[in-house]
C-alpha cells in the first residue's frame, strides 16, 4: 500500500515537472537558467544545472528558466505538540466498543482534523492497551475496546493503525504508537476469553487484587514477547515513534497495597545465586528491558524514535521540597537512569500539577528533569489538559507551555493528556491557537539519529498574471515528510509548512499592498532535518 502511494506521487511529480517545464520554455525562453552560488551576492547567469535535472522518458530535463539565487532564509519555528489518544476503556477512541467501522473512521478523522487545524504536529495513539491489538496482528488478539469481543476483527475488516497512519501523515502529523508493555488484561475489557493473552500466556501472567492481569516483568518470556510485539509493529508499519507510558510494575493500589506476586521468578533468581535486593532486582529487570527495546527499534528502523512518559516524580525530595509517590520505589522504574543513559529519544514526564503546586511545582520539576538530561534527548513534558486542579485550565495550560519554552529553549514541546482535554473545555483550543499555537511548527530535529541528507528540491515558477504559478519536486520523495515554502514580500520572508502531497501553489504577486519578490522551497524529512533550498526571484 505504501509503495503504491509513493508511485502515484512520483507520477504526479513527473507530470507536474513536464507541464511546468513546457510552460516555462514557452513563456520564459528569453531568461537564462542560473545556479545557487553560496559566495555570490548576485545571481550567476548562463550556467547549466545538471545536478538539479530530472529524467523524463530517459531524457534529462534541467531546471526551468528563472533567476536562482542564494539568500538568508528565516529559521523555521519548531516545537513538539502532541496529544495522547487512549483506547483503553474507550477513553478517547473509539468512544464505544460497538461503533461501526464508518463511525470509527469518522471519529478518527474528526480528531485528526481538529489537531491539524489547531497547529498540532503529533498524535500518540494507543494501539496496545492490554496485550491486545488495534491493528492486524499474528501475535496478539484484536482488542475488546475495538469490537466488544477480544479476538473479534472489525467488520468489514480494516486495519485501524494503518488508517490512522495514513490519515495522520496526510495532515502532516506524526503518528506515535503507544503500547502498554506489561498490562495483560484490563478490568474494563470484559472477561478474559480463550484468545486473551491472560489465558494464552498464563504461565507468565499474574492476577492482581483489583482484577487486572499483569505480565511478570522479571520473566524472560515476558521480555521476549513484548519485544516481538514492538519489532513486529516497527517492521510492518510506517510509524514515526514507539511510546511507553508510566505503567511498569503496577501501582500499589492495583494490588490493594500487597506486594507484587512474583515469588516464582524472585525465588529462581535467588536460587541461581542472585545478590540484588528485591527492589533493585525489579528495577534491573525494567532497565534491561528499556535498553533492549531502544536498541531493537533502531536496529530495525533507525529513524523510528522511542519515547517514554514516566510518572512526573522520580523520588520524593527530588528536587528538594517535592512530595508524592515514588516511581523508583513503587513502579520499580528508574526513569532517571534511562534519561541519563540516553535509552530514549524523547522523554515526557507527566507533570500533571499546577504551576503553583507546593509539593509538586511544575517549573522546579521540569528544571530537575532537564538537569538529568545529560545526553540532550528531547524533553517534552506531559500536561494534564483534562483535569489539572485549577479554576482556569486553559490559562494554566497556556502558562505551562510558556514556562516549558523558557526552560527548554529551541527544543521545546509538550504532550497533552488527553485529546479530550482539548475538546471538553470550550476555551482550551481557542486559548492555545490564539496564543502559543498561533503558528504551525516543525518538530525539533533529532541529531543523534543519523539520516541520509535530503536532496535539494527543484522549484518551478511561472508568471500567471496576478499570481506566481509555483510548483516543486524532488527525486528522493520517499524520504520527504513535509515541505516548507518561503515567500518574500517587500524584502520580508514569510514561512508556510505544507503537507507532502501539496506540490504546487498559486502565490499572489501582490498582497496587502506589498509586492512578491522571491519564492523558496525546502524539503523536511521525518526526523525534522531540512534540505538545502532553491530560491527564485519573481519579476
MIVEXKOL-844125 format. One line per field, with one value per residue (C-alpha): residue number from 0; residue in one letter; x, y, z. Coordinates in steps of 0.05 Angstrom, whole numbers. Example, Ala and Ser with C-alpha at 12.3 -4.5 7.8 and 13.67 -1.06 7.14 Angstrom:
BEGIN
i	c(0 1)
aa	c(A S)
xx	c(246 273)
yy	c(-90 -21)
zz	c(156 143)
//
This chain:
BEGIN
i	c(0 1 2 3 4 5 6 7 8 9 10 11 12 13 14 15 16 17 18 19 20 21 22 23 24 25 26 27 28 29 30 31 32 33 34 35 36 37 38 39 40 41 42 43 44 45 46 47 48 49 50 51 52 53 54 55 56 57 58 59 60 61 62 63 64 65 66 67 68 69 70 71 72 73 74 75 76 77 78 79 80 81 82 83 84 85 86 87 88 89 90 91 92 93 94 95 96 97 98 99 100 101 102 103 104 105 106 107 108 109 110 111 112 113 114 115 116 117 118 119 120 121 122 123 124 125 126 127 128 129 130 131 132 133 134 135 136 137 138 139 140 141 142 143 144 145 146 147 148 149 150 151 152 153 154 155 156 157 158 159 160 161 162 163 164 165 166 167 168 169 170 171 172 173 174 175 176 177 178 179 180 181 182 183 184 185 186 187 188 189 190 191 192 193 194 195 196 197 198 199 200 201 202 203 204 205 206 207 208 209 210 211 212 213 214 215 216 217 218 219 220 221 222 223 224 225 226 227 228 229 230 231 232 233 234 235 236 237 238 239 240 241 242 243 244 245 246 247 248 249 250 251 252 253 254 255 256 257 258 259 260 261 262 263 264 265 266 267 268 269 270 271 272 273 274 275 276 277 278 279 280 281 282 283 284 285 286 287 288 289 290 291 292 293 294 295 296 297 298 299 300 301 302 303 304 305 306 307 308 309 310 311 312 313 314 315 316 317 318 319 320 321 322 323 324 325 326 327 328 329 330 331 332 333 334 335 336 337 338 339 340 341 342 343 344 345 346 347 348 349 350 351 352 353 354 355 356 357 358 359 360 361 362 363 364 365 366 367 368 369 370 371 372 373 374 375 376 377 378 379 380 381 382 383 384 385 386 387 388 389 390 391 392 393 394 395 396 397 398 399 400 401 402 403 404 405 406 407 408 409 410 411 412 413 414 415 416 417 418 419 420 421 422 423 424 425 426 427 428 429 430 431 432 433 434 435 436 437 438 439 440 441 442 443 444 445 446 447 448 449 450 451 452 453 454 455 456 457 458 459 460 461 462 463 464 465 466 467 468 469 470 471 472 473 474 475 476 477 478 479 480 481 482 483 484 485 486 487 488 489 490 491 492 493 494 495 496 497 498 499 500 501 502 503 504 505 506 507 508 509 510 511 512 513 514 515 516 517 518 519 520 521 522 523 524 525 526 527 528 529 530 531 532 533 534 535 536 537 538)
aa	c(X X X X X X X X X X X X X X X X X X X X X X X X X X X X X X X X X X X X X X X X X X X X X X X X X X X X X X X X X X X X X X X X X X X X X X X X X X X X X X X X X X X X X X X X X X X X X X X X X X X X X X X X X X X X X X X X X X X X X X X X X X X X X X X X X X X X X X X X X X X X X X X X X X X X X X X X X X X X X X X X X X X X X X X X X X X X X X X X X X X X X X X X X X X X X X X X X X X X X X X X X X X X X X X X X X X X X X X X X X X X X X X X X X X X X X X X X X X X X X X X X X X X X X X X X X X X X X X X X X X X X X X X X X X X X X X X X X X X X X X X X X X X X X X X X X X X X X X X X X X X X X X X X X X X X X X X X X X X X X X X X X X X X X X X X X X X X X X X X X X X X X X X X X X X X X X X X X X X X X X X X X X X X X X X X X X X X X X X X X X X X X X X X X X X X X X X X X X X X X X X X X X X X X X X X X X X X X X X X X X X X X X X X X X X X X X X X X X X X X X X X X X X X X X X X X X X X X X X X X X X X X X X X X X X X X X X X X X X X X X X X X X X X X X X X X X X X X X X X X X X X X X X X X X X X X X X X X X X X X X X X X X X X X X X X X X X X X X X X X X)
xx	c(0 56 95 33 23 95 90 27 62 121 75 43 111 135 72 78 151 137 78 117 178 138 102 167 201 146 135 205 252 290 312 375 379 424 453 459 527 539 592 554 514 481 452 503 474 484 506 470 445 456 453 381 359 305 294 231 229 304 319 348 306 342 314 266 289 286 332 361 397 425 395 386 320 287 293 233 193 200 161 134 58 27 -37 -49 -108 -126 -163 -163 -233 -254 -228 -217 -222 -264 -314 -351 -334 -395 -385 -388 -325 -350 -365 -295 -264 -307 -286 -213 -216 -252 -196 -141 -173 -181 -107 -85 -130 -102 -29 -11 41 38 -11 6 -44 -54 -52 -38 -78 -71 -36 -85 -84 -118 -81 -74 -30 -10 18 -40 -116 -160 -177 -242 -243 -248 -302 -331 -300 -227 -203 -261 -239 -275 -328 -319 -246 -196 -131 -144 -70 -57 -117 -91 -21 -47 -95 -45 10 -37 -46 28 20 69 39 70 45 32 38 27 84 62 -14 -43 -117 -157 -218 -258 -241 -294 -277 -214 -233 -193 -159 -138 -63 -81 -101 -55 7 -19 49 79 17 -7 -75 -77 -127 -164 -180 -126 -76 -3 57 114 169 223 205 249 187 152 210 215 140 136 200 168 105 146 191 130 98 162 176 108 81 105 105 145 157 142 116 110 72 83 58 117 108 36 17 9 -66 -76 -58 -91 -25 2 70 73 63 129 152 167 215 246 259 291 336 357 369 412 459 429 453 410 356 285 273 339 326 258 288 343 290 258 324 348 281 281 352 335 273 311 366 319 275 336 365 301 289 339 291 235 242 229 193 172 126 141 106 129 166 228 231 203 255 280 282 280 211 176 128 85 92 160 162 231 203 132 135 208 221 288 267 325 374 340 347 419 437 401 357 301 296 244 223 156 150 77 78 5 5 -8 48 32 30 71 90 96 117 115 175 220 205 217 283 304 290 327 388 385 381 457 455 407 349 283 248 174 131 62 9 -56 -102 -163 -166 -110 -134 -143 -201 -179 -150 -138 -97 -59 -41 -21 24 56 72 104 146 167 191 232 263 274 291 293 278 211 149 94 42 -29 -66 -110 -145 -209 -178 -174 -247 -286 -267 -295 -239 -179 -167 -182 -134 -79 -89 -93 -32 25 -1 -16 32 48 114 160 181 251 308 336 410 435 397 434 395 413 414 355 368 351 282 272 228 186 156 113 82 7 -17 -34 -4 63 45 92 108 164 191 248 279 280 206 205 250 207 155 137 155 169 151 182 152 184 141 176 240 209 205 143 143 90 93 59 40 76 21 19 64 41 11 -13 21 -8 42 11 -15 -35 -2 63 98 123 198 220 200 240 226 257 242 237 250 215 267 257 320 319 346 382 335 323 303 279 267 199 194)
yy	c(0 49 32 44 112 133 111 153 213 203 203 267 299 278 303 369 375 363 412 466 457 461 523 555 541 575 635 650 626 692 682 641 590 603 562 575 603 609 663 706 768 769 713 677 671 627 564 498 460 385 369 394 357 304 250 242 186 176 248 298 360 416 468 514 585 633 671 623 658 648 685 682 647 655 600 553 551 485 455 386 390 322 294 225 186 129 67 31 31 71 135 172 127 91 125 59 -13 -24 30 12 17 81 111 93 126 188 197 188 238 289 284 289 348 383 373 397 458 477 471 406 362 294 240 189 134 75 12 -39 -22 -91 -146 -135 -100 -43 -68 -133 -179 -252 -244 -216 -214 -157 -111 -115 -39 -40 -92 -111 -181 -199 -231 -208 -170 -106 -117 -101 -116 -59 -42 17 31 35 81 127 128 146 199 230 234 265 322 330 297 247 181 151 82 78 10 -12 -63 -104 -100 -166 -152 -91 -97 -57 -107 -159 -229 -259 -309 -365 -315 -268 -266 -272 -344 -359 -338 -355 -382 -311 -272 -257 -233 -171 -158 -105 -156 -136 -186 -167 -197 -212 -163 -209 -268 -272 -296 -231 -190 -233 -229 -153 -146 -187 -143 -79 -105 -130 -61 -25 -72 -72 -1 67 96 154 131 79 104 73 107 102 31 -15 -54 -34 19 -9 6 -44 -100 -66 -50 -121 -135 -154 -230 -250 -303 -354 -311 -280 -349 -372 -310 -321 -396 -381 -340 -271 -219 -157 -135 -149 -76 -70 -135 -110 -44 -83 -123 -60 -25 -82 -84 -9 -12 -73 -41 23 -15 -62 -6 29 -35 -45 28 80 138 110 144 115 156 143 185 165 189 260 248 204 203 249 302 308 366 390 400 353 304 248 177 148 114 88 51 36 23 0 48 83 134 180 125 116 190 192 133 160 99 144 194 235 237 263 263 270 338 338 390 466 516 540 470 470 396 385 452 448 491 462 391 408 441 379 333 380 376 300 303 298 269 323 279 312 332 346 345 314 365 348 385 344 355 397 423 497 544 565 505 538 594 545 501 561 585 516 517 585 561 499 544 586 525 483 536 513 440 456 414 380 325 338 287 276 296 301 358 398 390 385 455 505 555 507 505 580 597 555 575 649 643 592 552 612 587 518 488 432 381 393 357 292 300 236 194 194 205 208 282 304 328 400 404 436 498 519 589 615 684 675 747 766 701 665 594 554 480 437 367 324 258 226 235 173 209 272 283 356 419 489 544 613 675 744 807 875 842 805 729 691 616 563 489 444 371 322 317 392 402 469 535 598 654 724 774 830 823 876 929 891 860 789 789 717 645 588 515 465 391 364 291 251 270 343 353 406 400 457 505 531 604 643 716 738 795)
zz	c(0 18 -46 -88 -55 -68 -141 -150 -121 -168 -228 -203 -194 -263 -296 -258 -277 -351 -351 -315 -359 -423 -398 -375 -441 -480 -434 -410 -465 -463 -390 -376 -321 -262 -204 -130 -111 -36 -46 -95 -79 -148 -190 -233 -303 -364 -326 -334 -273 -285 -211 -208 -270 -271 -322 -364 -416 -407 -427 -377 -363 -327 -281 -318 -334 -276 -230 -178 -121 -51 8 83 98 166 218 217 282 319 378 391 401 414 443 474 445 492 470 538 568 506 539 473 412 394 440 446 431 386 334 261 220 187 255 279 218 224 297 278 221 265 317 266 231 298 314 246 247 315 294 330 296 330 354 408 392 438 395 450 513 547 507 450 383 347 285 246 288 288 358 399 390 366 423 462 461 385 373 441 439 448 383 340 278 256 203 148 164 162 198 246 256 181 175 230 200 130 155 204 152 101 151 167 235 263 287 350 371 445 478 549 558 618 626 603 615 638 684 633 578 593 619 590 536 504 457 513 528 602 586 527 567 636 657 656 678 749 772 816 872 831 777 727 697 693 658 705 683 710 666 603 566 581 555 493 479 485 445 389 391 385 329 291 291 274 217 185 195 173 243 270 342 395 461 531 588 663 676 690 754 773 823 893 893 836 885 944 976 974 944 870 865 833 883 829 789 852 882 816 817 889 878 818 862 851 901 886 935 911 893 856 820 797 773 737 700 674 659 616 580 565 538 496 465 448 412 376 349 319 292 252 231 255 244 288 356 424 477 549 592 664 727 739 804 806 883 936 952 880 874 946 974 925 957 928 901 883 816 835 896 874 800 802 745 749 697 714 694 626 612 638 593 531 524 498 441 477 550 574 650 669 703 719 775 773 769 840 870 935 935 860 828 753 736 791 768 695 712 753 695 649 694 689 613 606 535 510 489 475 540 526 590 594 613 648 600 620 695 723 790 776 765 696 659 591 622 666 606 564 621 628 553 561 620 581 524 573 605 542 491 418 436 469 466 505 502 524 567 532 467 508 547 483 466 532 554 504 516 512 437 426 482 452 379 394 439 438 379 334 281 256 278 256 307 335 300 328 312 347 297 231 166 93 73 31 -39 -56 -86 -154 -157 -217 -221 -278 -285 -288 -287 -216 -189 -190 -210 -166 -162 -136 -138 -114 -136 -66 -50 -6 44 48 102 92 53 76 28 35 3 5 2 2 26 85 84 106 122 109 128 77 75 30 -22 -35 -95 -122 -102 -136 -97 -104 -133 -92 -21 30 -13 -17 -77 -83 -93 -86 -71 -39 -22 26 39 110 128 183 234 222 182 127 57 24 -10 -80 -85 -145 -156 -181 -231)
//
